[in-house]
Each structure stands twice: as structure tokens, then as C-alpha cells.
Amino acid sequence: MKTTRTCQLLIVVIFLSMGTAAADLPAEENEVPDVKQNTEGEEEEEQVPPLGPLGERVVAGQSVYSQEETPAPEEAGQAQGEQGHEEPQEFVVVGEEKEDLPDQPPPPKPKPKEIPVVIGGTAAGEPCVFPFLFLGKEYADCTTEGRRDGRLWCATTYDYDRDKKWGFCETEEQAEERRQAEEMEEQYQSAVRMINTTNRRSQKREAYERLLKISGKGHTKASEKVAYAMLFGDYMAQNVTKAKDLFEKLALEGSPKAQMALGFLYAAGLGVNSSQAKALVYYTFGALGGNLVAHMILGYRYWGGVGVPQSCESALTHYRLVANHVQSLSSVANDVSLTGGSAVQRIRLLDEVENPGSTSSMLEEDLIQYYQFLAEKGDIQAQVGVGLGQLHLNGGRGVEQNHQRAYEYFNQAANAGNTHAMAFLGKMYSEGSEFVPQNNETALQYFKKASELGNPVGQSGLGMAYLYGRGVPVNYELALKYFQKAAEQGWVDGQLQLGFMYYNGIGVKRDYKQALKYFNLASQAGHILAYYNLAQMHATGTGVMRSCHTAVELFKNVCERGRWSERLMTAYGSFKDGDMDAALVQYLLLAEQGYEVAQSNVAFILDQTEGSRIFSENETYPRALLHWTRAAAQGECSHTPPTGQNRHDTDEWSRISLPTERTLAKTPLHFLRGGQNCLEKIKNPAMYSFCLCS
């Protein structure tokens, strides 16, 4: 014992003497300064978490310990006591192993706008004057107007036309660097447009090859896209190691997308040793940088107690922030449409394998092509034309959004007398798009014609016109009348708008109970804004008893309807193509985001004898069990942790011992359909019993 203490004291003395020696060196000789010490104050000032919708602080992280280093009770209490301090100090015992967590790059300081001193021209050495007048137009910054070489210049007096006093804002070298950056940005935008507009795999591969070249020149956004393409195998050869290297480089530059990706790699153990502590740190950095996927992951982790103490309020904060974005921009974000949002395809691979084609809920490609062929010949029922129109209007079921084709199908069905088609044409003209210009008068004509024939979509469209004054004077009484007619026929938009009017007291006396009733009706049809409004009411206790749990589940549903849900179909496509590694990585990220179907699909792929090659054989079954467990916890059956343990303690694959071959041979892998819809799956001394819901 004395020998050990003596050794520890010697190490401390040597460490202190080394620190003193380093302090005596000149500043320029210290090649690796302590970044944390130099920027700690700046981080406190700049990285204050943003305010939530009701003023609460965004909780980006709490005290977390890796499974290998679970603290003693007194150490855990100390950590909790220090949690409220702005600068918690770390106490490191000499000789004790400590996980090396990453440091966040220092945030950039906001700089005041610099007034450039001009170079050359007629007023070299004088400062620019902003704004300045040139050819009758004011300029608040340097401009390239009037120059063929594209160099930035400014005037040094207000009226250039009168005084002719000017100079360049940049040297020729700076101008060349700027032009190269602008050229790279244009190439990047061109490649992204190609990816988003083409359906041909060869063109998408070509676009990613362009992005790879742009990435090599240091373009951050191109590097992010290339790194994700390498991670998922999107039109590039899957290479997790190269993706990790790119993410690490980008993370040092402060990229929130890269920080989130590194968190995912450490959480899943892809290309690195699994570390939930590092994963949480990187997720926190990504969330502080505004990455919505990182917020969504943290929301799920706090909601389910995954690697962190379970906290409904923290989950609510993260999920609400993401949901606010999903439903934003005039109450509907680019992520959803006015018809309630594009359909999220939740295909369960287990059902797909057991009953091919019966559970995919996705129209087969050849069937869609057959209907399209009949429509082009004019040999198709109007109702089918409306279905194809809606499919192309919103996207989903394996069909990409295409407003031109939607308009053609609706127009064809409307000419055949279909009132739904007339109403949807009115909807397209009311909303406007790149193909159909916004036109209130034309929209009103279609809505009136459909409404007169008793169509609820047309009635709801007329209600919207009178509510917002689109082509007609605002008339709340008529708006209420048409919404009621549409709602009586079960049309979801009518129900939603009635809830909105009662909630805000527009044209009627404010009535939260009525608002709740109509929002509930609209939510039964899956309308994303109904989920969002119900979530807000339960989060704030407006018209109902406040329920954090209910609010989180509703906000989670909204978040899962964001654009990132399209990755579910991409992963399914990889699975159908036989690329199990690409499918697994994509489902793993979606599982981290809290998609129950993705967790089930990860477990299913890992359970297959010829599944993914990413993980070693001795890791496969514990990982599969972990994701079966997480999926079950979100199902309809009960999920009871072992006595004396917290839920988040049991939710780490590294804590689950590997089942023996004898145990696995006895593991039942059947599932009940209907009724209770779940069955005890595994009983193992090293694991707890749980239900797996379909």
C-alpha cells in the first residue's frame, strides 16, 4: 500500500514539474496550447442553449457515464451536485483510466462589420462609405456592378456619380479566391439539383462523383454530402472508415452535421469502439449547432432513458424544437403538405419476409406503371385517376412527388365529372407550385363547382378562401359554415380548421373543448398539424390536464414525419437489392432517432444468419436483442426492467452478456398476430423477459 502511494506521489511530482517546465517555454514554442482553457469563457458566452417555444432552456445533455465506468453512489451524487455549475471541474485520480472525451471546437466570435480600405482606383488608402450612390442606386456593400472583371469595389464618398472617388475592396489574389469559391458553390448547387431532379441511378452517381471532386477542394457542404453517401452507400461505394475520417475533419471545423454523425458512429460502434459517453457529447454538440436530427435523437434518449437518466421534460424540449420546424412556415413547413403530410412508409421486414407483398403498403412499381399506361390511353376510371393524382401530388408509396403529372391526372378525372378531382385542382391552384401558378380566382371556380356538388374537399377549400380572404372578402361566418359541412362528411381539413377557429376564437366564442374534439378527429386521419396542435395543448395544459408524456408522444409523431423519414424507403430499397450493410446502417440511424420500425428492422437483419458483415459474429446477437428490446418498449405490451435497475442501465448492448448457442437454440422467434399482439420472446438468466409487439 505504501509503495503504491509513493509511486502515485512520484507521478504527481513529475507531472507538476513537467507543467512548470512547459509554462517556462515561450508561447510560440508551445505547439499544442490548451484550447479548453483559452476558449472556456468564450464557450460560456456564445453557446447558451436557445430558448424553447415557451421560454424554457434547451437541455442538451446531462451527466452521463459510459457503461464501463458506472460511478459509485457518492460520485454520482457529486456529479449531480455539480451539474448546475457553469464550469464543473473534473477530478482525475492518478493511475485511474478515464475516457478521452472530445472537446468542442471554439465557436466563432461575432465580428463587427469591417469597413474596407480601398486598394488602387482614384482614392487608394481611403475607407469605403456605405451606402454609396452609383448610377442612381444605393449600395450597402462592395459591389461588382459596372466592372467586367468581376472585382469588388466601393466609393469613398456618398455620390460616386458626382465625385468619381473609388477603389477596390480586394486584391487580385483575394478576388481570384472568391471567384473560385463562387465557382465551387455553383458546381455544388448544380450537383445537388441533379440529385434532386433525376431518377436515373447513373446520373445520381455522376452527381456524387462531382461532389467528391468539389469536396477535395475543401467545400464543406460537398464534404458533408460525400461523407454521408460513403456512410450509407448512397450511389457511392460504402466505406465507413473513410466516412468517419471525413466526419472527424468536418467536426473539427465545427460542422453540426458531422458532430451528429460522429455521435451516431460512437453510439452504434461503427468504425469505432462503441462509447455512449462520446456519442452523447457529439449529439450535444450537434444539437447546440442547430442540427435537428441530433435534437431528435436526444429527445428519444431522454424519453426512453437511453444512456441518460429518463426525463420527460428534457425529451419534450428537444422534440418540441424539432416539431416547431417541421410544422413551421405558415403553419406548414416544406416538410409537409396541406393534405396532412406525405405518407411515411413503415415497412416491417419481418412481415415482408413472412408474407411478401402483403405488408409493404407500397404499390408495386409495375402496377403503378400499368395504371399510368391506362391513364395515358384514356382508358381508366376517374377514381383511379384521382388516386394517381394524389399519389403524385404528395409523393409516397414508392412514387416521387410530381405536380405536373398530378395536374394531368386530376384534369383528366375532372373532365370525366369527378368532384374530388375538381377540388384537388382548386387546391393546386390555391397553393401554387413550380408547375401550377398560384391563382385564387381559378382555385375559387374549382372549389365552388365541387362544393355545389356536395364534395367535402371543395367545401373545405371554400372555407379556407373565406377564412383568409383568398379571392373573396374575409367572412368568418361562411368559413365556419363550409368547414362544418366538410367536417360532417369526415374531411380532415374541415375538422382541422374548425379546431383552429374554436381554439383561437375566430368567428366563434373560444372553446378549447371543441378545439380538442376537432383536433382529435383530424389526428385520427393522420393530419400532422392536428398532432402538433394536440401536442401543444397537452404540453401547456390548455383545455386539458397537462401531460408531458402525451405531449412527447404527439410531438414525436410530428418529428417522425419530417423529410428524414424518406430514409426509411431508401433503406428498404437497399434491403430489397440485397445490400444488407447499407440497409443496416441506414436503419441504425433511424433507430437512433426513435423510429420503432427501424429498431425492429435492425434487429431482424442482425438476427439473419446471412445478414450484415459490419459487426463481428459475437456482437450480432446482443445488438439484435438490444434493438428488439427498444422496439418492444415502444409497442403496446408492458416492458419491465429487472428489479433494482434503472431502465437506462439495461439499455446498453455492452452490458448484455452474449447468449450461448444452447440458449439461442431454445429462443422462440414467433409472433402473435391480432389480439394481444405480442409474445414473450426470450428468457435468459443474463437478460430479462420482454414482449415484442408487431
N, C-alpha and C positions, 0 to 999 in steps of 0.2 A: 504493500500500500504506500509506504514511504517512498519507495523507488518510483512508483507511478506519479506521485505528486511532484517529486523532484524533477522528473522528465517534463511534466507539464509546465512547471515554473521556468525551466530552461528554455522551452519553446516560446513562452511568453516573452522572456527577456530578449531572445534572438529576434522575435517578431518586432518588438518595440525598437530595438537598435536598428533594424533594417528600415523601419518607418522614419526614424530620426535621420538616418543617412540619406534617405530619399528626399526628406524635407530640405536638406542642406544643398541639394543639387540645384543648379539654375533652372528656371522654369522651362526653357527651351529644351533641356536635356531630359525632362520627364516626358517620354514619348506617349505614355498612356495615362493622362490625368484622370482623376476620379470624377467621372461625368456626373454621378449621382450627387456629389457634394456641390458641384458647380451649378447644377440646374435645379436643385431641390426646391429652392424658393420660387423659381420661375414656374415649376410644375404646379405648386400650390396656387399661384395666382392665375394661371391660364387654364388649368384643367378642372375647373369647377363643374360638376355634372350639370347638364341642362335641367331646367325646370320642367316638370310634367304638366299635363293639361290643367291641373288644379293647384299648381304651385309646389308640389312635392318634389324633393330631390330624386334624381335617378340613382338608384342603388346599383352600382356597377360591380360590386364584389364584396365579400365578407372574408373573415378569417378562415382560411382553408388549409387543410393538411393533406398531404399525399397519404395513400393507404399504407405505405411502408413506414410512415413516420407519424402515427397517431399519437398526439401528445398525452401526457399524463393529466389527470383531472386538474391539478393545481396549475399546470402550464396552460391548459385550455382556458381556465378562469382568468389567468393573467392576460392571455391574448384577447379575451372578450373585454377585459377592463381597459385595454389599450386601444380598442377599436375606435373609440370616439376621438382620439388624438389625431392631429393633422400630421405629425411626424413621429409615428411609432418607431421606437428604437429596437434593434434586433440584438439579442444577447446570444453570442456564439460561444459554446463551450469548446475549449481547445481539445482536439482529438475526436470531437463528435462530428459525424458525417452530416452535411447539410446540403439539401438540394439547391443547385445553382439556378435560381430563377432569373428570367431575362429582365433587363432594365428597359423601361420605355424610352424611346428617343425623345429628346427635349422638344417641346412644342415650339414652333416658330413664333417669334415675338412680332406683334403687330407694329409695323413701322409707319411713321407718318409719311405722307406723300412728299417725295423729294422734288424740288424744283431744279431741273437740269440747267447746267451752264452750257451755253451753246458752243459748238465747235465750228470754226470756219464761218462762211456766209459773210454778212455785212456787219455783224455785231459780235464777233468772237470774244468769248470770256464773259459775256453778259448773261444774266439769268432770263429764262423764259417768263413770259407774262401770260397767265391764264385767267379768264378766257382771252383769246385774241381774235380779231376780225380779219377774215380772209375772203375776198370776193363776196362780201355781204353776209357771210355765215360765221357764227361764233364757234370756236374750238376750245374745249376744256382740257385738251391734252395734245401731245405731239401728234402730228398727222403726216400721212404720205401724199395727201391731196396736192395736185399740181406738180408732182415730180414723176418722171418716167422711170427713174432708177429705184423707186420704192423706199428711199431713205426717209427716216423720220426727221421732221424739222418743226420749229416753232418760231413765233415772232417775239421780239423782246420789248415791243410796245403794244398797246392795245390794238391800234389800227395799222395793220400791215399795209393795206392798200394806200394809205397816205404816207407812212414813214419808210416803208421798204426796209425795215430793220429785222433781220432774221439770222438763224444759224441752225446747224444740225444738232439733233438730240443724241446722236450716237456716232461712234467711229465706224469706219468701213468694216472693221472686223466684227463689231457688235451687230451691225446691220446684216452681215453675212450669216452670223449665228442665228439671228432672229428669223431670217428668211428660211434657213434650214429647219428650224423648229416649226415654222408655219407649214413648210412643205411636208414634214413628218406628220403633223396633225392632219393635214388634208389626206395623206395616204392612209392614215389610221381610220379617219371617218369613212373613206371610200371602202376600205376592207370591211368595216362594221356594217355599212349599208348592204354590201354584197351578202354578208352572212344573214342579215335580217330579211332580205327580199327574195333570195333564191331557195328553191327546194332541192336543187341538184347537189349531190354529195361532192362531185368533182369540183364544183365552183366553191363550195364551202371549204374544201381542203386548200384550194388555191388561195382563198382569202386568209386562212390561218398561216399559210406559208408567207404571205405578205406581212402579216402581223409579226411573225418570227423575225423577219429581216428588220422591221421597224423597231422591235424590241431590242435587237442587237445594237441599235444606235442610242439606246438609253431612254426610249419613250415609256413613261411609267404605265399609262393605261394599256398600251400594247403588251407590256410585260405581264401585267395582271391577267389579261385575257389568255395569253400564251401559257402562263403557269397553271391556270385553271383547266385549260384544254389538255395539258400534259397530265394533270391530276386525274381528270375524268375520262381521258381518251376520246375527247371530242374532236373528231376529224384530224387528230394527230396521234402518233404512237403514244400509248400510255407510259409515262415514266415518272413514278412518284418521287424518285430521288432528285431528278432534275427540277421537278416542280418545287420540292422542298428548298433547294438551293436558291431558286428564283424568289420564293416567298421570303426567305431569310434576308436576302438582299433588299427586297422591297420594304420589309418590315423595319429595317434599319433606317430607311428613308422616310418612315412614318406612314406607310400605306395601311389604312384600316382594313382593307380587303385582305391584304397579306397577313396582317395580325390575326384576323379571324381564321384564315386558312391554317396558320400555324397552330392556333388553338385546336382546330379540328384534327390536325395530324397528331398532336400530342394526346388528345382525348381518345382517338381511335388506335393509336400506336402504329401509324402508317409511316414507314421510313424512319421512325424514331422510336425510342423506348417510351412506352405509354407513361404519361405523367399527368394526372388530373390537376395537380397544382399548377404546372406550367400552362395547361390548357385553360384554366380559369384566368390566369394572368393575361394571356394573349386575348381571350374573349373579352376581358375587361378593357384592354387597350383598344380593341376594335370597336367596342360599344362607345367608349369615350370619344373615338374618332367619328362616330355617327354611323357606323355600319349596322344596318337594320337586321341582317342575319345574325350578327353577334348578339344584338339585343334579344332577338327571338330565342336564341339558344340559352341565354342567361335566364330568360323568362321561364323556359321549360325546366331548367335545372333548379331554380328556386321553387317552382310549382311542385316538382316531383321529388325534391331533395336529392338531386343527383350530384354528388361530390360536394355539396354545400348543405348547411342546415336549411331545412324546409321553411320557406317564408312566403306565405300567400301575398302579403303586401308588396314584397320585392318583385315577385312574379307579375303582379298587377301593374306595377310601374313600367316594367320592361315591355310587357305585352301591349299595354295601352299606347305606349310611344310608337310601336310598330303599327298598331291598328289605326292610329291617327293618320299615319302616312298612307296606308292602304285605302282609306276612305276619303282622303283629302282632295283638294282641287274641286271646288263647287260641289262638295258632299260626295263626289265620286272621283277617285284617283284614276290615273291611267291604268292602274292595276285591275280595275273592274269596269263593267259597263252598266248602263242604266237598266238593263234587264236583270240585274242581280249578280253579275259577275260570271266570268267564263267557268265552265264546269271543271272541277278538279277530278282527274281520273285517279281513283284509289283502287288499283288492281292488286288483288292479293295473290301472290304467286302460288301459294299452296292450293287455292281454289282453281287457279288457272291450270295447274298440272293435273289435279284430280279430275276436273271437268273442263276440258279445253273448250274455249269459246263461250262457255255458259256464264262466266262471271266477269268478263272483261269490261262489260258495259260500254264497249267501244265498237262502233260499226266497223265491220271488216272493210278493208280498202277496196276490194273488188266489188263489194255490194254498193259502196258509195259511187264508184265509177259507173256501175250499171245504172243507178238512178240518174246520175248526171247524163249518161248517154241517152236515156229515155227523155229527159228534160230537154236536151238539145234537139231531139226529133219532134218535140211537142207531144209525145205520146206518154203522158204522165198525169196522174190525178193532181188537182190543185193542192190538196192537203199535203201530199208528198213534197210538192214544190215549196210550200211554206216551211216544212221541216228542213229541207236543204237550205233554204234561205236563212233560217235561224242558226243552223249549224255554221254557215259561213259568216254570219253577222257577228257571232260571239266567239267562234273558234271552239275547239274541244272535240272529244271523241275521235281523236286522230286527224282532225281537219284543221288546217290553219285558217286564221281569220282572213277573209277576203270580201271586202264590202262591194266590189264590183259584181262578183258572182252572186252575192246575197241580193243585190238590187235586181239582177236579171231574173232570179228565181221568184222573188216577190212580185215583180212586174208581170211575169208570165201567169202566176196564180191569180193576181188581182184582175187581170183581163178575163180570166175564167170565172170571175164573180166571187172569189174568196175574200171574205171580210177581214180575216186575220192578215192576209197579205196587204190589203189596203192600209190597215192600221200600222203595220210594220214599215210600209213605205213612208207613212207620215212620221213615224219615229225616226227613220233615217234622215229625212229632210229636217226634222226638228233639231236633231243632234249635230248633223253635218259631219262630213269626213273628207278625205282627200278626193274620193271619187264622187260623192254626192254633196254638192254645195249646200250650206245651211240656208233654208228658205222657209220662213214662218208661214207665209201665205199658202204655199204648196202643201206644207205639212197640215195646215188647218183644213184644207179641202179634203185631204185623205181621211183625217180624223172625223170630220163631220159625216162623210159618206159612210164610214164604218160604224159610227155611233148611231146613225139613223137606222141602221140595220141591226141594232142591238148588240154590237160587238164590244166586249169589255175593254179591249186594248184601245179601241178608238175612243171610248168614253173616258178612259184614264188620260189619254192624250189631250182631249179637250179640257179636262180638269187641270192639267199642267199648263195649258195655254192661258186659261183664265186665272190661275194662281199666280203666274209670273208675268202676265201681260204679253204673251208671245203672239203678235198679230192681232190681238184684241185687247180692249181695255181690261185692267185688273178687276175681277169680280169674284170675291171670295164665296159668295152665296152659290153662284153657278159652279165654281170649282168644287165645293163641298158636295153639291148635288151629283155631279158626274163621277166623283170619286166614290160616293156611296153606291151608285149604280154598278160601277166596276167591281167594288168590293163584294157586293151581294152575289155577283157571279163568280167570286173566288179569284179575281185577278189580283196578283200580288202587288203591282204598283199602286192600285187603288187603295189597298189595305195600308201600304206603307205611307202614302201621302195623307190618309185620314189620321194615322197615328201622329204624323208630323204636325198636322193642323191642330189636333187636340193637345199635343204636348206644348206647343208654342202659343196656343190661344189665338190662332189666326182664323177669323171668321166665325169662331165659336168660343164659348167660355172654356178657359183652360181646364182640362180634365185629365189628370195623369192616369187614372184607372182606364179610361177609354183609350188613351195613347198606348198603355201597356197591352190592352186587348188587341189592338190592331197591329202593333209591332210583333206580338206573339203569333198572330195569324200569318203575317208576312214571313216570319222566320221559319214557319213550318214548310214554306215553299222554297226555303234556302236563300232568301234575299240577304245579301251581305250587309246592307245598310240597316236592315231590321236587327240582325245580330249586333251590329255596332251600337245602335240606339238602346237596345235592351241592356247591353253591357254597361253603357254609361249610366243607365238608371239604377242598375244593381250596384255599381261601384260607388255612386254618390248617395244611394238611398232615396232616390226621387220617385215617389209614388209606390215604392215597395220597401220592405225591410232590407237594409244594406246587407249584401252578401258578397264578400270578397271572392269566395270560391266560385259562385255562379258567374261573377263578372270576369274572372280569369278564364273560365271555360269558354265564355262567349267571345271574349277578345282573342283567345287562342284560335277559335274558329275563323275569325276575321283574318288574322295573320296568316293562317294556312291557305287563304285564298289569294295571296299575293302572287306576283309573277314567278317567284322562285318555285311555286308548285308545279310549273311546267317541267321541272327536272324529274318529276315522277314518271312522266311519259317517256322522257329521254332514257331514264334508267330501265324502264320496261322494254324499250326498243333494243337496248344493249343486251338485255336478258334473252329476248327473242332471237337476236342474232348470234347467241351463243358466247358472247363476250362477258363471262361471269365476273372478271376482275373489274371491268368498267362499271358494270351494273352494281357490284357490291360497294364500290367507293361512293357512287352517287347516292345509293340508298343509305349508306352510313352517314353522309352529311345530312340528309333529310331526317334520319333517325335522331341525330343530334338536335335538329330543330324541333323535334317533338312529334313528328308525323307517326302515328301508331302503325299505319300500314307499312311504312318504310322499316320500322323496327321489326315487324313481323317478317318482312321480305329479307332483311339482313339475316335473321335467324334461319330462315328457310334455306337461303343459299349456303350458309355455313354448315347446315345440317346435311347437305348433299354430299355423297361420297366423292363425286367428281365436281365439286364446287370451285371456289376461288383458290388461286395459288398464292395469294398475297400473304396469308398468315400460315405459320407452320402448323403441322397437324396437331401438336399438343396444345395449341391455343384455340383451335377451332371450336371445340365443344363448349368450353367455358364462355367464349364470346357469344356463341349461339344461345346459350342459356341466359346470359345477361339480357340479350335483346328480346327473347321470348318473355322474360320477366317484365321488362319495361313495357312491352306491348300489352301484356296481361294487366298491368297496373292501370292502363287507360281503358280497359274493357269494362264489361258490365258485372264481372264477378269480383268477389272480395279478394283482397291482397293483404295478407297478414305477415309482417316480418317476424322473425324469431324473437322470443321473449328476451327482454333486456338489451335489445339492439335498436338503434335508430334506423329509419328507412334508408337514409343516405349511406349508412355504413354498409348495408348489404348490397348496394347498387354499384359495386365496382368489380369488374371481372377478375382483377388481380387478387381479390380476396376469396374468390370461389375456387376450391380445390378441384383438380381435374378428376372427372369420374373414371372409374376403372372400366375395362372392356366388359367385365361381368355385370357391372351396374348398368352400363349402356344397353346391354343386351336385354335387360329387363324393363327398359324405359318404354312406356306406351306412347305412341305418337298418333293417337286417334283423336278425333274431334267430333263433338255432337253438333248436329245442325238443328236449329229451331229450339223451342223450349227454353231451358236454362242457358243453352248455347255455350257451355263451357265444360271442361273436364279436367280433373287433376292430372297433370302431365308427368311430373317427375317426383319421386320420393327417394331421397338420398340423404344419408347421415351428414354429408358435407354441405347439403343445400336444404332449403325449406320448400315445403309444398306450395304450389300456386296453381291458379287456374289460367288457362289460355283461352281467351274468347275469340271467336271468329267474327 
